[in-house]
Amino acid sequence: KKDYPKLKNQNHGNKPVIPEAKRKAYTIGGGDANPGSNVVTGTFLLNNHHASVLFDSGADRSFVSTTCSTLLDVISDTLDVSYAVELADIRISETNNVL
């Protein structure tokens, strides 16, 4: 026990500090791979349709293209608020539909 330092409460009784979520976007295409990345890409079978998929274990939200979502046979729902998403090419896309 003495070899491990004791953790100190840096909040001093205040509300817990919740870290801000990191935001990332990647594009699938040619280029150099990043060996330190937590992103996996590939072609997967979703509801009997092949789809190019990007998994990012560091992301807090996942998005599906409208073209792909129509093939999934899943009914979407509409939220009262929209999410603004910055794409890899700097464009901003907004959505309020969820699967």
GURO-893004 format. One line per 10 residues: their letters; for each residue x, y, z of N, C-alpha, C, O. Coordinates in steps of 0.1 Angstrom, whole numbers, plus 5000, padded with zeros to 4 digits. Example, Ala and Ser with C-alpha at 12.3 -4.5 7.8 and 13.67 -1.06 7.14 Angstrom:
residues 2
AS = 5132:4943:5078:5123:4955:5078:5132:4967:5078:5142:4967:5085  5128:4978:5071:5137:4989:5071:5129:5000:5079:5134:5011:5080
END
This chain:
residues 99
KKDYPKLKNQ = 5008:4988:5000:5000:5000:5000:5009:5013:5000:5005:5022:4994  5020:5012:5007:5028:5024:5008:5035:5028:4995:5039:5040:4994  5035:5019:4986:5042:5022:4973:5033:5030:4963:5037:5035:4953  5020:5031:4966:5010:5038:4958:5006:5051:4964:5002:5051:4976  5007:5062:4957:5003:5075:4963:4988:5075:4964:4981:5069:4956  4984:5082:4974:4970:5084:4977:4964:5094:4968:4970:5105:4966  4952:5091:4962:4945:5101:4953:4939:5112:4962:4934:5110:4972  4941:5124:4957:4935:5136:4964:4923:5140:4957:4922:5140:4945  4913:5145:4965:4901:5150:4959:4903:5165:4956:4904:5173:4964  4905:5167:4943:4908:5181:4938:4896:5190:4937:4897:5201:4934
NHGNKPVIPE = 4884:5184:4939:4871:5192:4938:4868:5199:4951:4860:5208:4951  4874:5195:4962:4872:5201:4975:4857:5201:4978:4852:5211:4983  4849:5190:4975:4835:5189:4979:4826:5195:4969:4814:5195:4971  4831:5200:4958:4822:5206:4947:4817:5195:4939:4820:5183:4941  4808:5199:4930:4802:5189:4920:4814:5182:4912:4824:5189:4910  4812:5170:4908:4822:5163:4901:4824:5170:4887:4815:5175:4881  4836:5170:4883:4840:5177:4870:4838:5166:4859:4844:5155:4860  4830:5169:4849:4827:5160:4838:4835:5165:4826:4833:5176:4822  4845:5157:4821:4853:5162:4810:4845:5163:4798:4835:5156:4795  4849:5173:4789:4842:5175:4777:4845:5164:4767:4857:5160:4766
AKRKAYTIGG = 4836:5159:4760:4838:5148:4750:4847:5153:4739:4845:5164:4734  4856:5144:4735:4864:5147:4723:4856:5145:4711:4848:5135:4710  4858:5153:4701:4851:5152:4688:4861:5149:4677:4872:5156:4676  4859:5139:4669:4868:5135:4658:4859:5131:4646:4848:5126:4648  4865:5133:4634:4858:5128:4622:4869:5123:4613:4880:5129:4612  4867:5112:4607:4877:5106:4598:4870:5103:4584:4858:5102:4583  4878:5103:4574:4873:5100:4561:4880:5087:4556:4892:5085:4559  4872:5079:4549:4878:5066:4544:4883:5069:4530:4876:5075:4522  4895:5066:4528:4901:5068:4515:4916:5065:4515:4921:5060:4525  4923:5068:4505:4937:5065:4504:4945:5075:4513:4940:5085:4517
GDANPGSNVV = 4957:5070:4517:4965:5079:4526:4972:5070:4536:4970:5058:4536  4980:5076:4543:4988:5069:4553:4980:5066:4565:4971:5073:4570  4982:5054:4571:4975:5049:4583:4981:5055:4595:4993:5057:4595  4973:5058:4605:4978:5063:4618:4979:5051:4627:4968:5047:4632  4991:5047:4631:4992:5035:4640:4986:5037:4654:4983:5028:4661  4985:5050:4658:4980:5053:4671:4965:5055:4672:4960:5058:4682  4959:5053:4660:4945:5056:4659:4936:5045:4665:4940:5034:4665  4925:5049:4671:4915:5039:4676:4904:5037:4667:4892:5035:4671  4906:5038:4654:4896:5037:4643:4898:5024:4635:4909:5021:4632  4887:5017:4633:4887:5005:4625:4878:5007:4613:4866:5012:4615
TGTFLLNNHH = 4882:5004:4601:4873:5006:4589:4872:4992:4582:4881:4984:4583  4861:4990:4575:4860:4978:4568:4846:4977:4561:4838:4986:4563  4844:4966:4554:4831:4964:4548:4824:4953:4556:4829:4942:4559  4812:4956:4561:4804:4947:4569:4791:4945:4563:4786:4953:4555  4785:4934:4567:4771:4930:4562:4761:4935:4573:4761:4931:4584  4753:4945:4569:4742:4950:4577:4729:4947:4571:4726:4952:4560  4720:4939:4577:4707:4936:4572:4708:4931:4557:4701:4935:4548  4718:4922:4555:4720:4916:4541:4725:4927:4531:4722:4925:4519  4731:4938:4535:4736:4948:4526:4751:4950:4530:4754:4952:4542  4760:4951:4520:4774:4954:4523:4775:4970:4526:4769:4977:4518
ASVLFDSGAD = 4782:4973:4536:4783:4987:4540:4798:4990:4544:4804:4982:4551  4803:5002:4539:4816:5006:4544:4814:5013:4558:4806:5022:4559  4820:5007:4568:4818:5012:4581:4831:5017:4588:4842:5012:4585  4829:5027:4596:4841:5033:4603:4837:5032:4618:4827:5038:4622  4845:5025:4626:4842:5024:4640:4853:5032:4647:4865:5031:4645  4849:5041:4656:4858:5050:4664:4855:5048:4678:4845:5053:4683  4863:5040:4686:4861:5038:4700:4861:5050:4708:4857:5050:4720  4867:5061:4703:4867:5073:4711:4855:5083:4708:4854:5093:4715  4847:5079:4699:4835:5088:4696:4824:5085:4706:4822:5074:4711  4816:5096:4708:4805:5095:4717:4792:5094:4710:4781:5092:4716
RSFVSTTCST = 4792:5096:4697:4780:5094:4688:4784:5087:4676:4795:5087:4672  4774:5080:4670:4776:5074:4657:4766:5079:4647:4755:5082:4650  4770:5080:4634:4761:5085:4624:4761:5075:4612:4771:5068:4609  4749:5075:4606:4747:5066:4594:4742:5075:4583:4734:5084:4585  4747:5073:4571:4742:5081:4559:4727:5078:4557:4722:5067:4560  4720:5088:4551:4706:5086:4548:4704:5075:4538:4694:5067:4538  4714:5073:4529:4713:5062:4519:4714:5049:4526:4706:5040:4523  4723:5047:4535:4725:5035:4542:4713:5032:4552:4708:5021:4553  4708:5042:4558:4697:5041:4568:4684:5035:4561:4676:5028:4567  4682:5039:4548:4670:5034:4541:4671:5019:4539:4661:5012:4537
LLDVISDTLD = 4683:5013:4538:4685:4999:4536:4684:4991:4549:4684:4978:4548  4684:4997:4560:4685:4989:4573:4672:4984:4578:4671:4976:4587  4661:4989:4572:4647:4985:4576:4645:4988:4591:4639:4980:4599  4650:5000:4595:4648:5005:4609:4640:5018:4608:4644:5026:4600  4630:5020:4616:4622:5032:4616:4630:5043:4624:4634:5040:4635  4632:5054:4617:4639:5065:4624:4629:5073:4633:4616:5072:4631  4634:5081:4642:4626:5089:4651:4632:5103:4650:4643:5105:4647  4623:5113:4652:4628:5127:4651:4629:5133:4665:4620:5132:4674  4640:5139:4668:4643:5146:4680:4638:5160:4680:4636:5166:4669  4636:5166:4692:4632:5181:4692:4644:5190:4690:4643:5201:4687
VSYAVELADI = 4657:5184:4691:4669:5192:4689:4677:5186:4678:4675:5174:4674  4686:5194:4672:4694:5189:4661:4708:5188:4666:4713:5195:4675  4716:5179:4659:4730:5178:4661:4737:5184:4649:4734:5180:4638  4746:5193:4651:4755:5198:4641:4768:5190:4641:4775:5190:4651  4771:5185:4629:4782:5176:4628:4792:5182:4618:4788:5184:4606  4804:5184:4622:4814:5189:4612:4820:5177:4605:4826:5168:4612  4820:5177:4592:4825:5165:4584:4840:5167:4582:4845:5178:4584  4846:5157:4577:4861:5158:4575:4865:5168:4565:4876:5173:4565  4856:5172:4556:4859:5182:4546:4854:5196:4550:4853:5205:4542  4852:5198:4563:4849:5210:4570:4834:5215:4568:4830:5224:4575
RISETNNVL = 4827:5208:4560:4812:5211:4559:4805:5208:4572:4809:5199:4579  4794:5215:4575:4786:5212:4587:4773:5206:4582:4766:5211:4573  4769:5195:4588:4757:5188:4585:4749:5187:4597:4754:5184:4608  4736:5190:4596:4727:5189:4608:4717:5178:4607:4712:5176:4596  4714:5172:4618:4704:5161:4618:4696:5161:4631:4701:5165:4641  4684:5157:4630:4676:5155:4642:4669:5141:4641:4659:5139:4649  4673:5133:4632:4668:5119:4631:4677:5109:4638:4689:5110:4636  4671:5100:4645:4679:5090:4652:4673:5076:4648:4661:5075:4645  4682:5066:4648:4677:5052:4645:4676:5045:4658:4672:5033:4658
END
